[in-house]
Amino acid sequence: MLLVAAALHDTATRTIPDWISVAILFAGLISHLVLGGVLAGIGVGLVVFACMFLLWLGQFVGGGDVKLAAATAAAIPASSALTFVLAVALAGGAVALLYLVLSLVVRRPAPGPRGGLLARVCKAEAWRISRRGPIPYAAAIAAGGLFVLVPGLLPALTG
């Protein structure tokens, strides 16, 4: 649920609240304390943090994405780390492709009243898409995390 909240918040505002990453990290560490693998979880989280930090330095991802990916990596079983990274990369490519296609068809919205929260979010997203602004990479991180943490998710989605 926290990963979904991060993805939705990032889509709406292009920010990820720090409390979400901290909560995921603590939940993962508590899980590792119960099931074993605390040091491996911390190690995986640090490696992902270092790699994402390099991407942040190149301005390819935002700081919230770095924290969310590292926290999620620390929360998953260490044996699933490569699967997580590959799932995030594939989901990120899919999100980027979606936004690229949408940028060809979505036009900049006209100025005017904003309406309710959903209308304002949709209008802001249309504006971001029309100018090829940054994508909400938390959606890709959430997809990768859910792919690893929810067994059977892919078969259930694909029929």
C-alpha positions, 0 to 999 in steps of 0.5 A: 500500500505504501508503494502505491501511495508513493506512486500516486503522490509522485504522479500527482505532485512529482514528489515522494514524501520522506515518511513513505520511504522511511516507513517502507525501510522500517517495515522491511527491517522489522520483517528481516529481523523476524525472518532473517537477513537484516545485514543482507537487506541493508547491504542491498539497500546501500548498493541500490542507494549508491547506484541511484545516487549516481543517477541522481547526480546525472539528473536522471532521477529525483532524490525521492526516487533514490530514497524510495528505491533504496528503502524498497530494496532494503525491504525485499529479500536479498535473493530478489534484488536482481529481480527487483532491479530488472522489474523497476528498469522494465517498468520505468521503460514502459512508463517512459514509453507511455509518456513519450506516446502521450506527449505526441497526442496530449496538448497543453491545457487551456488556462481556466478554473481548476475544479476539484482535486482530480481535475487539478491533477489531470490538468497538471499532468496534461501540462507536464506531458505536453511539455515532456516534463519528468516522469513519475519514476516512483510508479516504476519503483512501486511496480518492481517492488510489488512484483517482488513482494506480491507473489503471483501478481504477474500471473494474476494480471495476465490471466 
